[in-house]
Amino acid sequence: MEHSTRAVIRPALARRSRTTALLLVTGLVASVLSLAAAGPAGAAGATLGAAAAEKGRYFGTAVAAGRLGDSTYSGLLQREFDMVTAENEMKIDATEPNQNQFSYGNADRIVNLARSQGKRVRGHTLAWHSQQPGWMQNMSGSALRSAMLNHVTKVATYYAGKIYAWDVVNEAFQDGSSGARRDSNLQRTGNDWIEAAFRAARTADPNAKLCYNDYNTDDWSHAKTQAVYRMVQDFKSRGVPIDCVGFQSHFNAQSPVPSNYQTTLQNFANLGVDVQITELDIEGSGSAQASNYERVVNACLAVTRCAGITVWGIRDTDSWRSYGTPLLFDGSGNKKAAYTSVLNALNAGSNPQPGVIDPSAWYVLVNRNSGKALDVYGLATNDGGRITQWTRNSGANQQWQFLDSGSGYYRVKSRHSGKVLDVPNSSTADGAAIQQWTDHSGVNQQFRAVESGGYVRLVNRNSNKAVEIQGSSTADGANVVQYGDTGGNNQQWQLVRVG
């Protein structure tokens, strides 16, 4: 998210003795609104998005531009969800109706609305055998391959920096027991077409997560699941840029939630990719439907690299299979038993443990008190750039790598700027600002990660002070400083792996 227009926050009053004054003068309204929306730190989330965020995950929905004028629909979208997928508006026929003539109007409506509400966006989809415009359906061979790669490049470039994850390729394997690729016009351009699409997407948008997305891959024993697994395994072994695998997870009585669903998610995650439940809907009603939704949520919570869940629509009447009443809200927007089971499952789940810090990984650091992310203010790249908290958007300026300094200490490097967290002038004072600075491996740039019940406290090697949000603020742009290690919620950070 672009931060250059943020108002500059005045230096906070001296902490502890003047905390009350600080909150009254600069943060009372923000604090009240935040508490009303999310409750106190560690409390149950009141909405799907808030409850999922407490567990380091997202909870999203598919959105149709044509329904945004419906106040019930848009109200539920704003209140409940923190990730958005365009239902049809970013598919090939919508974004390139005529060859090399691109149309983004309805997709932009969805993307811009989501970002204005602090939500992230999943891009769906760049390359698919279905919903191709007529001009593409009539192409083949090298001309089709070139047109497909041009589409991937142009669309991913247009939205670069605005998309959390792309479904780069959708539904490329056929159903049944063969484990074969789908016989599509794209497949007939050569078996390497999927790899080519992923490489083009990485070049066009280096910071978006790149996913392969498919249906009927939920059961670990199925040939289609195994075939996708082998492809991902091959891509990872050869350095093909793939970051995540999407499971559509459309369930009904004929295709129920498999008993090995969690095993499937975990086995893919073990390949070193995130797993995402991308198009969840479960036909049914009442307690049976609620129980099935609960099983899916619990499976995701049990797999550390399950990044989140997206349901494919908001109300039953919005669903592509409305006859099966498969969603969490009825046609009038009322919460169903399935909604309650999902919310309760999210709130009952444990916070993910940080485990062993992986120096090759990228993490978003989410503050336990505020739920906001550690952030390089204003997308700065200069020495001395401010470090603040900001609503989580998982942009490169909110992604951090732990560089091992030995003896249990790390330098914490920004993906955006390449600079590391630094205490200016090696200060040992309470309230000293945390800034970014060129990495020189100084002790004022080294922090030990102290486990704190599923969170970590970052304690500076030079000052022995902990990194905290000044004044326990919950406001965007609040300063990040060092202070004596008290173990408070505003000194605890959740490490959410994003790459």
C-alpha positions in Angstrom: 0.0 0.0 0.0 1.3 3.5 -0.9 2.1 5.4 2.2 3.5 8.7 0.8 0.4 10.7 1.7 0.4 9.7 5.4 0.3 12.6 7.8 3.4 12.9 9.9 2.8 11.8 13.5 4.1 14.2 16.1 6.7 12.8 18.5 4.8 11.0 21.3 4.9 12.3 24.9 7.2 10.6 27.3 5.9 7.1 27.9 4.4 5.4 31.0 3.8 8.5 33.1 2.0 10.2 30.3 0.4 7.3 28.5 -3.1 8.4 29.5 -2.5 11.8 28.0 -1.2 10.3 24.8 -4.3 8.2 24.3 -6.6 11.0 25.2 -4.9 13.6 22.9 -3.9 11.5 19.9 -5.4 8.1 19.9 -8.7 8.0 21.8 -11.0 7.8 18.8 -8.8 5.3 17.0 -8.5 3.2 20.1 -12.2 3.1 20.7 -13.0 2.2 17.1 -10.4 -0.5 17.1 -11.6 -2.0 20.4 -15.2 -1.9 19.2 -14.3 -3.7 16.0 -11.9 -6.3 17.4 -12.1 -6.4 21.1 -9.1 -6.4 23.5 -5.9 -8.1 22.5 -6.3 -11.9 22.6 -10.1 -11.6 22.7 -12.3 -13.6 20.3 -12.6 -12.0 16.8 -16.1 -10.7 16.2 -15.9 -11.2 12.4 -14.5 -13.8 10.1 -11.6 -11.5 9.0 -10.8 -10.4 12.5 -10.9 -14.0 13.9 -8.7 -15.3 11.0 -6.2 -12.5 11.4 -5.8 -13.4 15.1 -4.5 -16.7 13.8 -2.2 -15.2 11.2 -4.6 -16.0 8.3 -7.0 -14.3 6.1 -10.7 -15.0 5.4 -11.9 -13.8 2.0 -14.7 -14.0 -0.5 -15.4 -13.8 -4.2 -16.9 -10.5 -5.3 -19.0 -9.5 -8.3 -18.8 -5.9 -9.4 -22.4 -6.0 -10.4 -23.5 -6.6 -6.9 -21.6 -3.8 -5.2 -24.6 -1.6 -5.4 -26.5 -4.0 -3.1 -26.2 -2.5 0.4 -26.6 -5.8 2.2 -24.0 -7.4 0.0 -21.5 -4.6 0.2 -22.1 -4.2 4.0 -21.3 -7.9 4.6 -18.2 -7.6 2.4 -16.9 -4.6 4.3 -17.7 -6.0 7.8 -16.7 -9.7 7.5 -13.9 -10.2 5.0 -10.2 -9.1 4.7 -9.4 -10.7 1.3 -11.2 -10.2 -2.0 -11.2 -12.3 -5.2 -12.9 -11.0 -8.3 -15.4 -13.6 -9.3 -15.2 -13.1 -13.1 -13.8 -9.6 -13.7 -10.1 -10.5 -13.9 -10.5 -13.5 -16.1 -9.2 -13.5 -19.7 -12.4 -12.7 -21.5 -13.0 -9.7 -19.2 -9.6 -8.2 -19.2 -8.6 -8.7 -22.9 -11.9 -9.0 -24.9 -10.1 -8.1 -28.1 -6.5 -9.1 -28.7 -4.1 -6.6 -27.2 -7.0 -4.4 -26.2 -7.3 -4.5 -22.4 -10.3 -3.6 -20.3 -9.9 -3.2 -16.5 -13.0 -1.2 -15.5 -14.9 -3.7 -13.5 -11.8 -5.3 -12.1 -10.6 -1.9 -11.0 -13.9 -1.3 -9.2 -13.3 -4.4 -7.1 -9.5 -3.9 -6.6 -9.9 -0.2 -5.7 -12.8 -0.8 -3.3 -10.9 -3.6 -1.5 -7.8 -1.6 -1.1 -9.7 1.5 0.1 -11.1 -0.8 2.9 -7.7 -2.2 3.8 -8.4 -5.6 2.2 -6.0 -7.5 0.1 -6.7 -9.0 -3.3 -6.2 -12.4 -4.9 -5.9 -12.1 -8.7 -8.0 -14.8 -10.5 -6.8 -15.9 -13.1 -4.1 -15.2 -15.7 -4.1 -18.4 -17.8 -7.0 -20.8 -18.1 -8.6 -23.0 -20.8 -12.1 -21.7 -20.0 -13.6 -18.2 -20.3 -11.2 -17.3 -23.1 -12.4 -14.6 -25.5 -13.4 -15.8 -29.0 -10.2 -14.5 -30.5 -8.1 -16.7 -28.2 -10.3 -19.7 -28.6 -9.5 -19.6 -32.4 -5.8 -19.5 -31.9 -3.3 -22.4 -31.6 0.4 -23.2 -31.6 3.1 -20.6 -31.2 0.6 -17.8 -31.9 -1.5 -18.9 -28.9 1.6 -19.3 -26.7 2.7 -15.8 -27.5 -0.7 -14.4 -26.9 -1.1 -16.2 -23.6 2.3 -14.9 -22.3 1.5 -11.4 -23.5 -1.8 -11.5 -21.5 0.0 -12.8 -18.4 2.6 -10.0 -18.7 0.3 -7.2 -19.4 -2.3 -7.9 -16.8 0.2 -8.8 -14.0 2.2 -5.7 -14.9 -0.9 -3.5 -14.8 -1.8 -4.7 -11.3 1.8 -5.0 -9.9 1.9 -4.0 -6.3 -1.8 -4.3 -5.8 -2.2 -8.1 -5.8 -1.4 -10.4 -2.8 -1.5 -13.6 -4.9 -2.2 -14.6 -8.5 -3.9 -17.8 -9.6 -1.4 -17.8 -12.5 -2.7 -21.1 -14.0 -6.2 -22.5 -13.3 -7.4 -26.1 -13.8 -4.8 -27.6 -16.0 -5.2 -31.2 -15.0 -8.1 -33.5 -16.1 -10.4 -35.4 -13.8 -10.4 -39.2 -13.5 -7.7 -41.7 -12.7 -5.1 -40.9 -15.4 -3.4 -37.9 -13.7 -2.9 -36.4 -17.1 -3.0 -32.8 -18.2 -6.2 -31.4 -19.5 -6.4 -31.6 -23.3 -6.8 -27.8 -23.9 -5.6 -25.4 -26.5 -3.0 -24.1 -24.1 -1.7 -27.6 -23.3 -1.4 -28.3 -27.1 1.2 -25.4 -27.3 3.6 -27.6 -25.4 3.9 -29.2 -21.9 6.0 -26.4 -20.6 3.2 -23.8 -21.0 2.5 -23.7 -17.2 6.1 -23.1 -16.4 6.3 -20.4 -19.0 3.2 -18.7 -17.5 4.7 -18.7 -14.0 8.1 -17.3 -15.2 6.3 -14.5 -17.1 4.2 -13.7 -14.0 7.2 -13.5 -11.8 8.9 -11.1 -14.2 5.8 -8.9 -14.4 5.1 -8.8 -10.6 8.0 -9.9 -8.5 6.3 -9.4 -5.2 3.0 -11.2 -5.7 2.6 -14.8 -4.6 2.2 -17.1 -7.6 -0.3 -19.9 -7.2 -1.5 -22.9 -9.2 -5.3 -23.4 -8.6 -7.5 -26.5 -9.2 -10.5 -28.4 -8.1 -10.9 -32.1 -7.1 -7.5 -32.0 -5.6 -8.6 -32.2 -2.0 -8.3 -36.0 -1.5 -4.6 -37.1 -1.2 -5.4 -40.5 -2.7 -6.7 -39.1 -6.0 -4.6 -39.3 -9.2 -5.3 -35.7 -10.0 -4.0 -34.6 -6.6 -0.9 -36.7 -7.0 -0.3 -35.3 -10.5 -0.5 -31.7 -9.3 1.8 -32.6 -6.4 4.4 -34.0 -8.7 4.3 -30.9 -10.9 4.8 -28.6 -7.8 7.6 -30.9 -6.6 9.3 -30.6 -10.0 8.9 -26.8 -10.1 10.4 -26.4 -6.7 13.4 -28.7 -7.5 14.1 -26.7 -10.7 13.6 -23.2 -9.4 10.4 -22.5 -11.3 8.7 -19.6 -9.4 5.7 -21.1 -7.6 4.8 -19.8 -4.1 1.4 -21.4 -3.4 -1.2 -24.0 -4.4 -4.9 -23.2 -4.3 -7.5 -25.7 -3.4 -11.0 -24.8 -4.7 -12.7 -27.2 -2.3 -16.2 -27.3 -3.7 -18.0 -29.9 -1.6 -21.4 -31.6 -1.6 -22.9 -35.0 -0.7 -21.4 -36.6 -3.7 -18.0 -35.0 -3.1 -17.7 -34.5 0.7 -14.8 -33.2 2.7 -12.3 -36.1 2.5 -11.0 -37.6 5.7 -7.4 -36.9 4.6 -8.0 -33.3 3.7 -5.5 -32.0 6.3 -3.0 -34.5 5.1 -3.3 -33.1 1.5 -2.7 -29.6 2.7 0.2 -30.6 4.8 1.9 -32.6 2.1 1.8 -29.7 -0.3 3.0 -27.3 2.4 5.9 -29.7 3.0 7.1 -28.9 -0.5 7.8 -25.4 0.6 4.7 -23.6 -0.8 1.8 -21.9 0.9 -1.6 -23.6 0.6 -4.7 -21.5 0.2 -8.4 -22.6 0.2 -9.5 -20.5 -2.7 -13.1 -21.2 -3.6 -14.8 -22.9 -0.7 -18.5 -23.7 -0.7 -20.3 -26.7 0.9 -23.8 -27.6 -0.1 -26.3 -28.3 2.6 -27.8 -26.7 5.6 -28.0 -26.8 9.4 -25.7 -28.7 11.6 -24.4 -31.0 8.9 -23.2 -28.1 6.8 -21.8 -26.3 9.8 -19.8 -29.4 10.8 -18.3 -29.7 7.4 -17.2 -26.0 7.4 -15.7 -26.5 10.8 -13.6 -29.4 9.5 -12.2 -27.3 6.7 -11.3 -24.5 9.0 -9.7 -26.8 11.5 -7.6 -28.4 8.8 -6.3 -25.0 7.7 -5.5 -24.0 11.2 -3.6 -27.2 11.8 -1.3 -26.5 8.8 1.2 -23.7 9.5 1.5 -22.7 5.8 -2.2 -22.6 5.2 -2.4 -18.9 4.5 -6.2 -18.5 4.5 -9.6 -19.3 3.3 -11.8 -17.7 0.6 -15.5 -18.6 0.3 -16.9 -18.4 -3.3 -19.5 -15.8 -2.7 -21.2 -14.0 0.2 -24.9 -15.1 0.4 -26.5 -18.3 -0.9 -28.3 -16.4 -3.6 -24.9 -15.0 -4.9 -23.5 -18.5 -5.3 -22.9 -20.1 -8.7 -24.7 -23.1 -7.3 -27.4 -21.3 -5.3 -29.6 -24.4 -5.4 -27.4 -26.0 -2.9 -27.4 -23.1 -0.4 -23.6 -23.6 0.1 -22.4 -20.3 1.7 -22.3 -18.7 5.2 -25.2 -16.2 4.8 -28.7 -16.8 3.6 -30.3 -14.8 0.8 -31.3 -12.0 3.2 -27.8 -11.7 4.6 -28.5 -13.5 7.9 -25.8 -15.6 9.5 -26.3 -19.3 9.1 -25.2 -22.1 11.5 -22.2 -22.6 9.2 -21.1 -19.0 9.8 -21.2 -19.6 13.6 -19.3 -22.8 13.3 -16.6 -21.1 11.2 -16.3 -18.2 13.6 -16.1 -20.4 16.6 -13.5 -22.7 15.0 -11.3 -19.7 14.1 -11.6 -18.3 17.6 -11.0 -21.7 19.3 -7.8 -22.4 17.2 -4.4 -21.7 18.8 -2.1 -19.0 17.6 0.5 -20.4 15.3 3.8 -21.0 17.0 6.8 -19.2 15.5 8.9 -22.4 15.6 12.5 -22.2 14.4 13.1 -18.9 12.5 14.0 -19.6 8.9 16.7 -17.1 7.7 15.6 -17.8 4.1 12.0 -16.9 4.7 10.1 -13.6 4.6 7.8 -12.8 7.5 5.1 -10.2 8.3 5.4 -9.1 11.9 2.0 -8.5 13.4 1.7 -6.8 16.8 -0.3 -8.6 19.4 -1.9 -5.5 20.8 -2.9 -3.7 17.7 -3.1 -6.4 15.0 -1.0 -4.0 12.8 2.1 -4.9 10.9 5.7 -3.6 11.2 6.1 -1.3 8.3 8.6 1.0 6.6 6.8 4.3 6.6 6.1 6.0 3.3 7.9 3.2 1.3 11.2 4.9 2.3 14.5 3.5 1.1 16.8 5.9 2.8 19.0 5.5 5.9 17.0 6.7 8.9 13.6 5.9 7.4 10.9 5.6 10.0 9.5 2.3 11.2 5.9 2.4 12.2 2.9 0.1 12.4 0.3 0.0 9.6 -2.8 -2.0 8.7 -1.5 -5.3 7.3 -1.3 -5.5 3.5 1.7 -7.8 3.2 3.5 -5.4 0.8 7.2 -5.6 0.4 7.6 -2.8 3.0 5.9 -5.1 5.5 8.0 -8.1 4.8 11.1 -8.9 6.9 13.9 -11.4 6.8 15.9 -12.6 9.8 19.6 -12.6 9.0 21.5 -14.8 11.4 24.1 -12.9 13.4 25.0 -15.9 15.6 24.4 -16.5 19.3 20.7 -16.3 18.9 20.7 -12.8 17.4 19.3 -11.6 14.1 19.4 -8.5 11.8 15.9 -7.9 10.6 16.0 -6.8 6.9 13.2 -5.0 5.0 12.3 -6.7 1.6 11.4 -3.3 0.2 14.5 -1.2 1.1 17.2 -3.8 1.9 17.9 -2.0 5.1 17.8 -3.4 8.6 16.2 -2.4 11.8 18.5 -0.1 13.8 18.6 1.8 17.1 19.9 5.3 16.2 23.3 6.2 17.6 23.3 2.9 19.7 20.9 4.6 22.1 20.0 2.7 25.3 17.2 5.1 26.2 13.6 4.1 26.7 11.6 5.5 23.8 14.4 5.7 21.3 13.0 5.3 17.8 13.5 2.2 15.7 14.7 3.2 12.2 16.1 1.4 9.1 19.7 1.7 8.2 22.3 0.1 5.9 23.3 -3.3 7.3 26.7 -3.0 9.0 26.1 -5.9 11.5 26.4 -3.5 14.5 25.1 -4.7 17.9 22.5 -1.9 17.7 21.2 -3.8 14.6 21.0 -7.2 16.3 17.9 -8.5 18.0 17.2 -11.8 19.8 13.8 -13.3 19.3 12.4 -14.3 22.7 9.5 -16.8 22.6 6.4 -15.4 24.2 3.5 -17.9 24.0 3.3 -18.2 20.2 4.6 -14.6 19.7 8.2 -13.2 20.0 9.7 -10.2 21.6 12.6 -8.6 19.7 15.3 -7.5 22.2 18.2 -5.3 21.1 21.7 -6.7 21.7 23.1 -3.3 22.5 20.4 -1.8 24.7 18.7 -4.9 26.0 15.4 -3.1 25.3 12.4 -4.6 23.4 10.8 -3.4 20.2 7.4 -2.0 20.9 4.5 0.1 19.7 4.8 3.4 21.5 2.0 4.1 24.0 0.3 0.8 23.1 -1.3 2.7 20.2 -3.6 0.9 17.7 -3.4 3.7 15.1 -1.9 3.5 11.6 1.5 5.3 11.6 2.2 4.9 15.3 5.9 4.9 16.1 7.9 1.8 16.8 10.5 2.4 19.6 12.5 0.4 22.1 11.6 0.2 25.8 12.5 -1.9 28.8 11.3 -5.5 28.2 8.0 -5.8 30.1 6.5 -8.6 28.0 3.5 -6.4 27.3 1.2 -7.2 24.3 2.6 -4.2 22.5 6.0 -5.8 22.6 4.9 -9.1 21.2 5.0 -9.9 17.5 3.5 -12.7 15.6 5.7 -14.0 12.8 3.5 -14.8 9.8 5.5 -16.4 7.1 4.7 -15.1 3.6 7.5 -16.4 1.5 
